[in-house]
């Protein structure tokens, strides 16, 4: 089993959230619907990951990093502490079925407001797909600091 570095994730959550504030993502909170929008953004990133993976596009690595980044931002916004230990179990099964099943399970966790398993399952997927999710998250975090206000979007 691989150990999740929750101390590192906690540090990243603060940096990610501070950058999101700096980039304007918390300037215009929705009075009604802010939390739902945050959840949809996580789910959107999951769908982008799944779509890129199905097309055999290496961008799936970045998209899975986005899932973790969005989730960490949301957890920091909620003031939740990530410190502690988390362990990954090996994902087994038919490759195509397993990836789709895992994405579906992660969406269910988001819908049920259960966010640590979202992060754990993302790391399980990265291990299963044989790439370094920590490196992908760092790369995307660095890129996000260079992006314009609201990353050029309306909201």
C-alpha positions in Angstrom: 0.0 0.0 0.0 1.1 3.6 -0.7 0.8 6.3 2.0 -1.0 9.5 1.1 1.0 12.5 2.3 -1.9 14.4 4.0 0.5 17.0 5.4 1.5 17.9 1.9 -2.1 17.9 0.8 -3.0 20.3 3.6 -0.2 22.7 2.6 -1.3 22.5 -1.0 -4.9 23.1 0.0 -4.0 26.4 1.6 -1.9 27.5 -1.5 -4.6 26.4 -3.9 -7.3 28.2 -2.0 -5.2 31.4 -1.6 -4.5 31.4 -5.4 -8.2 30.8 -6.1 -9.0 33.9 -4.0 -6.3 35.9 -5.7 -7.7 34.9 -9.1 -11.2 36.0 -8.2 -13.0 32.7 -7.7 -14.4 33.8 -4.4 -15.2 37.4 -5.3 -18.7 36.7 -6.5 -19.9 33.9 -4.4 -23.3 32.7 -5.4 -25.8 33.4 -2.6 -27.7 30.3 -3.5 -25.8 27.7 -5.4 -22.1 28.4 -4.5 -21.6 25.0 -3.0 -23.4 23.3 -5.8 -21.2 25.1 -8.3 -18.1 24.0 -6.5 -19.3 20.4 -6.5 -20.1 20.6 -10.3 -16.6 21.9 -11.0 -15.1 18.8 -9.3 -17.5 16.6 -11.3 -16.7 18.5 -14.5 -13.0 17.8 -14.0 -13.7 14.1 -13.4 -15.6 14.0 -16.7 -12.8 15.8 -18.5 -10.4 13.2 -17.0 -12.5 10.3 -18.2 -13.0 11.8 -21.6 -9.2 12.4 -22.1 -8.5 8.9 -20.9 -11.0 7.4 -23.3 -9.4 9.2 -26.2 -5.9 8.1 -25.0 -4.9 11.7 -24.6 -2.1 12.2 -22.1 -4.1 15.3 -20.8 -5.9 12.8 -18.5 -3.0 13.2 -16.0 -3.6 17.0 -15.8 -7.3 16.5 -15.6 -7.0 14.1 -12.6 -4.7 16.7 -11.0 -7.5 19.2 -11.5 -9.9 17.0 -9.6 -7.6 16.9 -6.6 -6.9 20.7 -6.9 -10.7 21.5 -7.0 -11.3 19.2 -4.1 -8.5 20.6 -2.0 -9.7 24.1 -2.7 -13.2 23.2 -1.6 -12.0 21.5 1.5 -9.9 24.5 2.5 -12.9 26.8 1.9 -14.9 24.6 4.2 -12.1 24.8 6.8 -11.6 21.0 6.9 -8.3 19.5 8.2 -6.7 16.9 6.0 -3.9 15.9 8.4 -3.8 12.3 9.3 -3.0 9.2 7.4 -4.6 7.7 4.4 -3.7 4.5 2.6 -4.3 3.4 -0.9 -5.4 -0.1 -1.8 -4.6 -1.5 -5.2 -7.2 -1.2 -7.9 -7.9 -4.5 -9.7 -10.0 -5.5 -12.6 -10.6 -4.9 -16.3 -8.9 -1.7 -17.3 -11.8 0.0 -19.2 -14.5 -1.1 -16.7 -12.4 -0.2 -13.7 -11.6 3.4 -14.8 -15.3 4.1 -15.6 -16.4 2.5 -12.3 -13.9 4.5 -10.3 -15.0 7.8 -11.9 -18.6 6.9 -11.2 -17.7 6.2 -7.5 -15.8 9.5 -7.2 -18.8 11.4 -8.6 -21.0 9.6 -5.9 -18.6 10.7 -3.2 -18.8 14.3 -4.4 -22.6 14.1 -4.5 -22.6 12.8 -0.9 -20.1 15.4 0.4 -17.5 12.8 1.2 -14.3 14.4 -0.1 -11.3 12.5 1.4 -12.3 9.4 -0.6 -12.3 11.6 -3.7 -8.7 12.4 -3.1 -7.8 8.8 -2.2 -9.4 7.4 -5.3 -7.7 9.9 -7.5 -4.3 8.7 -6.1 -5.5 5.1 -6.6 -6.3 5.9 -10.2 -2.9 7.5 -10.8 -1.2 4.5 -9.3 -3.3 2.2 -11.5 -2.5 4.3 -14.6 1.2 4.4 -13.5 1.9 8.1 -13.2 3.0 10.5 -10.4 -0.1 12.5 -9.4 1.9 14.6 -6.9 4.1 15.8 -9.8 1.0 16.6 -12.0 -0.6 18.5 -9.2 2.5 20.6 -8.6 2.8 21.3 -12.3 -0.8 22.4 -12.5 -0.6 24.5 -9.4 2.4 26.4 -10.8 0.6 26.9 -14.1 -2.5 28.2 -12.3 -0.5 30.9 -10.6 0.3 32.3 -14.1 -3.3 32.3 -15.3 -5.4 35.5 -15.6 -8.3 36.5 -13.3 -11.0 33.9 -13.3 -8.7 32.0 -15.7 -10.3 34.2 -18.4 -13.9 32.9 -17.7 -17.0 34.7 -16.5 -17.2 32.8 -13.2 
